[in-house]
Amino acid sequence: MREEQLRQLDKSDLEDIARSERISGRSRMSKRKLARALYQHFRSRNDEPTKQELYEEAKRLEIDGRSKMNRDELKQAVEEHRVN
């Protein structure tokens, strides 16, 4: 789930999700911090970057043709750029 999607949920919904995921300190967190904690929690379960994240990295690295690449192509291009 993306952080923007989590931020659109009510705080009570975020607390319910945090409870089910056993996020500690959830009762003291603001809505924004809950959304961020959940985003990081879900991301850590799936360490693979999203296509958007790869695209942003490719943009920062000035990789040509990035707008026409799919997720796997972006991942490969970013990894190759880091090696070189």
C-alpha positions in Angstrom: 0.0 0.0 0.0 1.3 3.5 -0.9 1.8 6.1 1.8 -0.7 8.4 0.0 -3.3 5.7 0.1 -2.7 5.2 3.8 -3.0 8.9 4.5 -6.5 8.9 3.0 -7.8 6.5 5.6 -9.3 7.6 8.9 -7.1 7.5 12.0 -9.3 4.8 13.5 -8.8 2.6 10.4 -5.0 3.2 10.5 -5.1 2.2 14.2 -7.0 -1.0 13.4 -4.4 -1.9 10.7 -1.5 -1.0 13.0 -3.1 -3.2 15.7 -3.4 -6.2 13.4 0.2 -5.7 12.2 1.4 -5.3 15.9 2.9 -1.9 15.4 4.1 -0.7 18.8 3.3 2.8 20.1 0.4 3.2 17.7 -2.0 4.7 20.3 0.4 7.7 20.8 1.0 8.3 17.1 -0.6 11.1 15.0 -2.5 10.0 11.9 0.4 11.1 9.7 2.9 9.1 11.8 0.7 6.1 11.8 0.5 6.2 8.0 4.2 6.5 7.7 4.9 3.7 10.2 2.5 1.4 8.3 4.0 2.4 5.0 7.5 1.5 6.3 6.2 -1.7 7.8 4.7 -2.9 4.6 7.6 -1.8 2.6 10.0 -3.7 4.8 8.0 -6.8 4.2 8.5 -6.3 0.5 11.9 -4.7 -0.1 11.3 -4.4 -3.8 10.9 -0.7 -4.9 7.8 0.3 -6.8 7.8 1.3 -10.4 7.3 4.9 -9.4 10.2 4.8 -7.0 12.4 3.3 -9.7 11.3 5.9 -12.2 12.1 8.7 -9.7 15.6 7.2 -9.2 16.1 6.8 -13.0 15.1 10.5 -13.4 17.6 11.5 -10.7 20.2 9.5 -12.5 19.2 11.0 -15.9 18.6 7.6 -17.5 17.4 8.1 -21.1 14.2 6.3 -22.2 12.9 5.9 -18.6 9.4 7.0 -19.5 9.0 4.0 -21.9 10.4 1.4 -19.5 8.4 -1.1 -17.5 9.3 -1.8 -13.9 11.8 -4.6 -14.7 13.6 -2.4 -17.3 13.8 0.5 -14.8 15.2 -1.8 -12.1 17.8 -3.1 -14.5 18.8 0.3 -15.8 19.1 1.8 -12.3 21.2 -1.2 -11.1 23.4 -1.0 -14.2 23.9 2.7 -13.6 24.9 2.1 -10.0 27.5 -0.5 -11.1 29.1 1.8 -13.6 
